[in-house]
Amino acid sequence: MKTNPMSRRGASLLLAGALLAASASLPLTSPALAQEAAPVEINLAELRQRYGAADDHYATIHGVEIRYRDEGKGPVLVLLHGSSSTLNSWDGVVARLKDHYRIIRYDHPPTGLSGPVSDAVAKSGTPPEAFVAGLLDKLGVEKAALFGTSSGGTLAYYFAATYPQRVTSLILANAPANSVAEAKIPTTAALDAEVARAQKIGYRDRRYWEVYLPYLYGDVKRLTPEIIDYYHKINLRPPEPNPRALYALSANKETTMARLKAVRAPVLILWGQRDVVLPPAAGTALFDYLENAESRSIIRMDSVGHFPALESPEQVADLVHAYLNRDH
């Protein structure tokens, strides 16, 4: 590995799923899949036809159409996914927990099957956490536990800081606190080559994802061709005019530090120790910044990488269930 100082744009794209990779030679795909000639773009209507499900619902929140699911019964648990992912990344966790909780998850716009973010919405100044509040209002939910991963974790603690009366517990997995734009993130020759090639051809093809996703995993044997194919296809939406307007970004240092200090809810941090983007020290920093939380604990997961809930959903679900039932 080498260390490659990233530009601000590059580091933002990294957490958006654009700059991490491992060896392109990993045997994760069949020859037939490798030779697939994917279209450069798949429009939103076609993506909804391909990947929509019977339990999908849509709601317009602050002028943006959001695809969400509302499943199970019990205390409410809201799941917030990371960049370049969708609500589908929580499938394994939901399968294990939906008999115990009412679980609400959605595609963070303008990704997945949620609608675009118009210029008017982008310029409105509506903070990203207001969209979480708006969806909960729509569903008649007053209070909930929140679980956010990666950039979804940043959104989760933004919400917890802004709406402390609505958060019963906060769970964060590999969520940035310090600006990733200022970090020196290890990269590889394969990574550099795929980033350059994606920039040249103007989109991220399947080979890109075959290189990108293994680098995020702590154990590549857990990564399947189906996951690679899904990330490839769902990210073939035509370019959005305001792709990150509704993201809670840790690069906003002053705002982020204020939000972290304002969190009062009890907090559990789950940290994949093999994360190259946010190594163990980043988990310690996040823990330290949450100094005003009612309580704090951190569980370090030795064998997983940047997305613990995607890579090891059953283990994560069991840890979350134990934490949310800690007083019982």
C-alpha positions in Angstrom: 0.0 0.0 0.0 1.0 3.6 -0.5 -0.4 6.7 1.1 -2.1 9.1 -1.3 -3.1 12.6 0.0 -6.6 13.1 -1.3 -8.1 16.3 -2.5 -11.3 17.5 -0.8 -13.3 16.3 -3.8 -11.5 13.0 -3.9 -12.1 12.3 -0.2 -15.7 13.2 -0.4 -16.1 10.7 -3.3 -14.2 8.2 -1.3 -17.0 7.9 1.3 -19.5 8.1 -1.5 -18.0 4.8 -2.8 -15.7 6.1 -5.4 -12.1 5.8 -4.3 -11.5 2.6 -2.3 -10.3 -0.6 -3.9 -8.3 -3.8 -3.4 -6.9 -6.3 -5.9 -8.9 -6.5 -9.2 -7.7 -10.1 -9.5 -9.9 -11.4 -6.7 -12.1 -14.3 -8.0 -15.5 -12.7 -7.3 -17.2 -13.1 -10.6 -17.9 -15.6 -13.3 -16.5 -15.1 -16.9 -20.1 -14.5 -18.1 -20.6 -11.7 -15.6 -17.2 -10.2 -16.3 -18.0 -10.0 -20.0 -21.4 -8.4 -19.3 -21.8 -5.2 -21.3 -23.7 -2.9 -18.9 -25.4 0.3 -20.1 -23.7 3.5 -19.0 -26.8 4.7 -17.3 -30.1 3.3 -16.0 -32.8 5.9 -15.4 -34.8 6.0 -12.2 -38.0 4.6 -13.7 -36.1 1.5 -14.9 -34.3 1.1 -11.6 -37.6 1.2 -9.7 -39.0 -1.5 -12.0 -35.9 -3.7 -11.5 -35.3 -3.2 -7.8 -38.6 -2.0 -6.3 -40.4 -4.4 -3.9 -43.9 -4.8 -2.7 -43.1 -3.4 0.7 -41.6 -0.2 -0.8 -43.4 3.0 -0.1 -42.9 6.6 -1.2 -43.4 9.9 0.6 -42.6 13.5 -0.4 -40.7 15.1 2.4 -39.7 18.8 2.1 -40.1 18.6 -1.7 -38.1 15.4 -2.2 -39.6 12.0 -3.0 -38.2 9.3 -0.6 -38.4 5.5 -1.0 -38.8 3.9 2.4 -39.8 0.7 4.2 -41.7 0.4 7.5 -41.6 -3.2 8.8 -42.2 -5.1 12.0 -43.7 -4.2 15.4 -42.2 -2.9 18.6 -39.9 0.0 19.6 -39.0 2.0 16.6 -35.5 1.6 15.1 -34.4 3.9 12.2 -31.6 2.7 9.9 -29.5 5.2 8.0 -27.3 3.8 5.3 -23.9 5.1 4.0 -22.9 6.7 0.7 -23.5 4.8 -2.5 -25.6 2.3 -0.6 -29.4 2.0 -0.3 -31.9 0.7 2.3 -31.2 -2.8 0.8 -27.8 -2.8 2.6 -29.7 -3.3 5.8 -31.5 -6.5 4.6 -29.6 -8.9 6.8 -30.0 -6.8 9.9 -33.7 -6.3 9.3 -34.3 -10.0 8.8 -32.9 -10.7 12.2 -34.6 -7.8 14.1 -38.0 -7.2 12.5 -39.7 -9.6 14.9 -38.6 -7.3 17.8 -38.8 -3.8 16.4 -40.6 -1.6 14.0 -37.8 -0.8 11.6 -37.9 2.3 9.3 -35.2 2.7 6.6 -35.1 4.8 3.4 -32.9 5.6 0.4 -31.0 8.8 1.1 -31.9 11.1 -1.8 -30.8 11.3 -4.5 -29.5 7.7 -4.3 -31.2 4.3 -4.7 -34.8 4.6 -5.7 -35.5 8.0 -4.0 -36.1 11.0 -6.2 -33.8 13.8 -7.3 -32.9 16.8 -5.3 -34.0 19.9 -7.1 -32.1 23.2 -7.2 -34.8 24.8 -5.2 -34.5 22.1 -2.4 -30.7 22.4 -2.5 -30.9 26.1 -2.1 -33.6 26.0 0.6 -31.1 25.5 3.4 -33.2 22.7 4.9 -30.7 20.7 7.0 -30.3 17.0 6.2 -31.6 15.9 9.6 -34.9 17.7 8.9 -35.7 15.0 6.3 -35.4 12.3 8.9 -37.7 14.2 11.1 -40.1 14.8 8.3 -40.4 11.1 7.5 -40.9 10.2 11.1 -43.7 12.8 11.3 -45.3 11.3 8.2 -45.3 7.9 9.9 -46.5 9.2 13.2 -43.3 8.3 15.1 -42.5 10.5 18.1 -39.3 8.8 19.4 -36.9 6.2 18.0 -33.5 4.6 18.3 -31.2 5.6 15.4 -28.5 3.4 13.8 -26.4 5.0 11.2 -23.3 3.7 9.3 -20.6 5.7 7.6 -22.1 9.0 6.3 -25.4 7.7 7.6 -23.8 7.8 11.1 -23.0 11.4 10.6 -26.6 12.1 9.7 -27.7 10.1 12.8 -25.7 12.2 15.3 -26.8 15.4 13.5 -30.4 14.3 14.1 -29.7 13.3 17.7 -28.2 16.7 18.4 -31.0 18.7 16.7 -33.9 16.6 18.1 -32.7 15.2 21.4 -36.2 14.6 22.7 -36.9 12.2 19.8 -33.9 9.9 20.2 -34.0 7.0 22.7 -30.6 5.6 21.8 -27.9 6.3 19.1 -25.9 3.6 17.4 -23.0 4.5 15.1 -20.9 2.2 12.9 -17.7 3.5 11.3 -19.0 7.0 11.1 -16.6 9.9 10.5 -16.2 12.7 13.0 -13.1 14.4 11.7 -13.0 15.5 8.0 -12.0 12.7 5.7 -10.8 15.3 3.3 -7.8 16.0 5.5 -6.9 12.4 6.1 -4.1 10.5 4.3 -5.9 7.3 3.3 -4.0 4.3 2.2 -4.6 3.3 -1.4 -3.2 0.8 -3.9 -2.1 0.8 -7.5 -5.3 -1.0 -8.5 -7.4 1.7 -6.7 -5.6 4.5 -8.5 -6.0 2.8 -11.9 -9.7 2.2 -11.4 -10.4 5.7 -10.2 -8.5 7.1 -13.2 -10.4 4.8 -15.6 -13.8 5.6 -14.1 -13.0 9.3 -14.6 -12.0 8.7 -18.1 -15.0 6.7 -19.2 -17.4 8.9 -17.1 -19.0 6.2 -15.0 -18.3 3.3 -12.6 -18.6 0.0 -14.4 -18.7 -3.5 -12.9 -15.0 -3.9 -12.9 -14.7 -0.8 -10.8 -17.0 -2.3 -8.1 -15.0 -5.5 -8.2 -12.0 -3.5 -7.2 -13.8 -1.0 -4.8 -15.9 -3.3 -2.6 -13.2 -5.8 -1.5 -11.1 -2.9 -0.1 -14.0 -2.0 2.2 -14.4 -5.6 3.5 -12.5 -7.0 6.4 -12.9 -10.5 5.0 -13.4 -10.6 1.2 -14.9 -14.1 1.5 -18.1 -12.5 2.8 -18.5 -10.5 -0.4 -20.7 -12.1 -3.1 -21.0 -11.5 -6.8 -24.7 -10.5 -6.1 -23.6 -7.6 -3.9 -21.1 -6.4 -6.4 -23.8 -6.6 -9.2 -26.3 -4.7 -7.1 -23.9 -1.8 -6.2 -22.9 -1.6 -9.8 -26.4 -1.4 -11.2 -28.0 0.8 -8.6 -25.2 3.3 -9.0 -25.8 3.7 -12.8 -28.4 6.4 -12.3 -27.7 9.4 -14.6 -25.7 12.2 -12.8 -27.7 14.2 -10.3 -27.4 18.0 -10.3 -27.3 18.1 -6.5 -25.8 14.7 -5.4 -24.7 15.7 -1.9 -26.9 18.6 -1.0 -28.7 16.7 1.7 -25.7 14.9 3.2 -24.4 15.6 6.7 -20.7 16.1 6.0 -18.0 15.8 8.6 -16.0 18.2 6.5 -18.2 20.9 8.0 -15.9 21.0 11.1 -17.6 23.7 13.2 -21.1 22.3 12.6 -20.0 18.7 13.2 -18.2 19.4 16.4 -21.2 21.4 17.7 -23.5 18.5 16.8 -21.3 15.9 18.5 -21.1 17.9 21.7 -24.9 18.4 21.6 -25.7 14.6 21.6 -27.3 13.7 24.9 -28.7 10.2 24.1 -26.9 7.0 25.2 -24.5 5.9 22.4 -23.2 2.6 21.2 -20.3 2.7 18.7 -19.6 -0.4 16.6 -16.3 -0.2 14.9 -14.9 -2.5 12.1 -11.3 -2.6 13.0 -10.2 -3.5 9.4 -11.5 -0.3 8.0 -8.9 1.4 5.9 -11.0 4.6 5.4 -11.7 5.1 9.1 -9.1 3.1 11.1 -9.5 2.3 14.8 -8.2 5.7 15.9 -11.2 7.3 14.1 -13.5 5.3 16.4 -11.7 6.5 19.4 -12.0 10.1 18.2 -15.7 9.7 17.7 -16.1 8.3 21.2 -14.1 11.2 22.7 -16.1 13.8 20.9 -19.4 12.4 22.3 -18.4 13.5 25.7 -21.9 14.9 26.7 -23.8 11.7 25.9 -25.8 10.1 28.7 -23.5 7.1 28.3 -21.0 5.8 25.8 -19.7 2.4 24.9 -17.7 1.1 22.0 -17.4 -2.5 20.6 -14.6 -3.2 18.3 -15.2 -5.8 15.7 -11.9 -7.4 14.7 -12.8 -9.2 11.5 -14.9 -6.6 9.6 -14.2 -3.4 7.6 -16.0 -0.2 6.8 -19.6 -1.6 6.6 -20.1 -3.9 9.6 -23.9 -4.2 9.0 -23.4 -5.3 5.4 -20.5 -7.6 6.1 -21.6 -9.2 9.3 -25.3 -8.5 9.7 -26.2 -11.2 12.1 -23.5 -10.3 14.5 -24.4 -6.6 14.3 -28.1 -7.3 14.8 -27.4 -9.3 17.9 -25.2 -6.6 19.3 -27.8 -4.0 18.6 -30.6 -6.1 20.1 -28.5 -6.6 23.3 -27.8 -2.9 23.6 -31.4 -1.8 23.1 -32.5 -4.3 25.7 -29.7 -3.6 28.1 -32.0 -2.5 31.0 -34.2 -5.6 30.7 
